[in-house]
Amino acid sequence: MINFIVLDDENLIRDTTKKIINKIMMPYDIEYCINVFNDYNMELKNIIEKNSDTKIYILDIELPSKSGIDIARKIREKDWDSVIIFLTAHYDLGLEAIKNRLMLLDFISKFNNYKENIKKTIELALKIIDKKKSLNFE
């Protein structure tokens, strides 16, 4: 099961991202769910602390109560396997995110063809997840 976590305070961005995920996942025979949040809360905290599912996080940086970078730090305290993607209007904070050693897959600007970029990045994340699940025997 793949657990997509979309965290953004803008309704339009959350809805659009959810539609993109559903469209990408349609041809796959993979169980998935999409959790959508507009801010950090206890439900999101519980998802972060639960280590059972494969997770792809799509985070905004500017949120009402916490920064997306702080949330990514919390994720990495518990989980180094999940994919983290930033989708933000604060593209200038990309270097800050990299300096925090958060092992991001991508840092996407909302102002630069984000629909196509998020689609390509999610497809790449699925390829990465698929590679991690394979076992090699010699």
C-alpha positions as CSV (number, residue, x, y, z in Angstrom):
1,M,0.0,0.0,0.0
2,I,1.3,3.4,-0.9
3,N,0.2,6.3,1.3
4,F,0.3,9.7,-0.3
5,I,0.3,12.6,2.1
6,V,-0.5,16.0,0.6
7,L,0.0,18.9,3.0
8,D,-0.8,22.4,1.6
9,D,-2.9,25.3,2.9
10,E,-4.4,26.1,-0.5
11,N,-7.5,24.1,-1.4
12,L,-6.9,24.4,-5.2
13,I,-3.4,23.0,-4.9
14,R,-4.6,20.1,-2.6
15,D,-7.4,19.2,-5.0
16,T,-5.3,19.5,-8.1
17,T,-2.5,17.3,-6.6
18,K,-5.1,14.7,-5.5
19,K,-6.5,14.5,-9.1
20,I,-3.0,14.2,-10.5
21,I,-2.2,11.3,-8.1
22,N,-5.5,9.5,-8.9
23,K,-4.8,9.9,-12.7
24,I,-1.2,8.5,-12.3
25,M,-2.3,5.6,-10.1
26,M,-5.2,4.5,-12.3
27,P,-3.3,2.1,-14.6
28,Y,-1.4,0.5,-11.7
29,D,-2.7,-2.5,-9.7
30,I,-1.4,-1.0,-6.5
31,E,-3.4,-0.2,-3.4
32,Y,-3.0,3.4,-2.4
33,C,-4.7,6.1,-0.3
34,I,-4.4,9.9,-0.3
35,N,-4.4,11.8,2.9
36,V,-4.9,15.5,2.5
37,F,-4.1,18.1,5.2
38,N,-4.2,21.9,5.3
39,D,-1.9,22.1,8.4
40,Y,0.1,20.0,10.8
41,N,-2.2,18.1,13.3
42,M,-2.3,15.0,15.4
43,E,-3.6,12.8,12.6
44,L,-0.6,13.8,10.4
45,K,1.7,13.3,13.4
46,N,0.3,9.7,13.8
47,I,0.9,9.0,10.1
48,I,4.5,10.2,10.4
49,E,5.1,8.1,13.4
50,K,3.6,4.9,11.9
51,N,6.3,3.0,10.0
52,S,4.2,0.4,8.3
53,D,3.3,1.8,4.9
54,T,5.3,3.2,2.0
55,K,4.8,6.9,2.0
56,I,5.1,9.8,-0.5
57,Y,4.9,13.2,1.2
58,I,4.1,16.3,-0.9
59,L,4.7,19.3,1.4
60,D,4.2,23.0,1.1
61,I,6.8,25.1,3.1
62,E,4.5,27.9,4.3
63,L,1.7,26.5,6.5
64,P,-0.4,28.2,9.3
65,S,1.3,26.5,12.3
66,K,4.6,24.9,11.2
67,S,7.0,25.1,8.3
68,G,7.1,22.2,5.8
69,I,10.9,22.0,6.5
70,D,10.2,21.4,10.2
71,I,7.7,18.7,9.2
72,A,10.2,17.1,6.9
73,R,12.7,17.1,9.8
74,K,10.1,15.2,11.9
75,I,9.6,12.7,9.1
76,R,13.4,12.1,8.8
77,E,13.7,11.6,12.6
78,K,11.5,8.4,12.2
79,D,11.7,7.5,8.5
80,W,14.5,7.6,5.9
81,D,12.7,5.5,3.4
82,S,9.7,7.7,2.5
83,V,9.8,10.1,-0.4
84,I,9.5,13.8,0.3
85,I,8.6,16.3,-2.4
86,F,8.3,20.0,-1.7
87,L,5.6,21.8,-3.8
88,T,5.9,25.5,-2.8
89,A,5.6,29.1,-3.7
90,H,8.9,29.7,-1.8
91,Y,11.2,28.3,-4.4
92,D,14.0,30.4,-2.9
93,L,14.1,28.2,0.2
94,G,15.3,25.2,-1.8
95,L,18.9,25.7,-0.6
96,E,17.7,25.8,3.0
97,A,15.9,22.5,2.6
98,I,19.0,20.9,1.0
99,K,21.2,22.2,3.8
100,N,19.0,20.5,6.3
101,R,19.9,17.1,4.7
102,L,16.3,16.1,4.3
103,M,17.0,13.8,1.3
104,L,14.3,15.4,-0.9
105,L,13.3,13.9,-4.2
106,D,12.4,17.2,-5.7
107,F,11.6,20.9,-4.9
108,I,8.9,22.1,-7.2
109,S,7.8,25.7,-7.7
110,K,4.0,26.3,-7.8
111,F,4.7,29.1,-10.4
112,N,6.6,27.0,-12.9
113,N,4.4,24.4,-14.6
114,Y,3.9,22.6,-11.3
115,K,1.2,20.2,-12.6
116,E,3.5,18.6,-15.2
117,N,6.5,18.7,-12.8
118,I,4.6,17.1,-9.9
119,K,3.3,14.4,-12.3
120,K,6.9,13.6,-13.4
121,T,8.2,13.6,-9.9
122,I,5.4,11.2,-8.6
123,E,6.1,8.9,-11.5
124,L,9.8,8.9,-10.5
125,A,8.9,8.3,-6.9
126,L,6.9,5.2,-7.9
127,K,9.9,3.9,-9.8
128,I,12.1,4.4,-6.8
129,I,9.7,2.6,-4.5
130,D,9.4,-0.3,-7.0
131,K,13.2,-0.6,-7.0
132,K,13.4,-0.6,-3.2
133,K,11.0,-3.5,-3.0
134,S,12.9,-5.9,-5.3
135,L,15.1,-8.6,-3.9
136,N,18.2,-10.0,-5.6
137,F,19.4,-13.5,-5.0
138,E,22.7,-14.9,-6.1
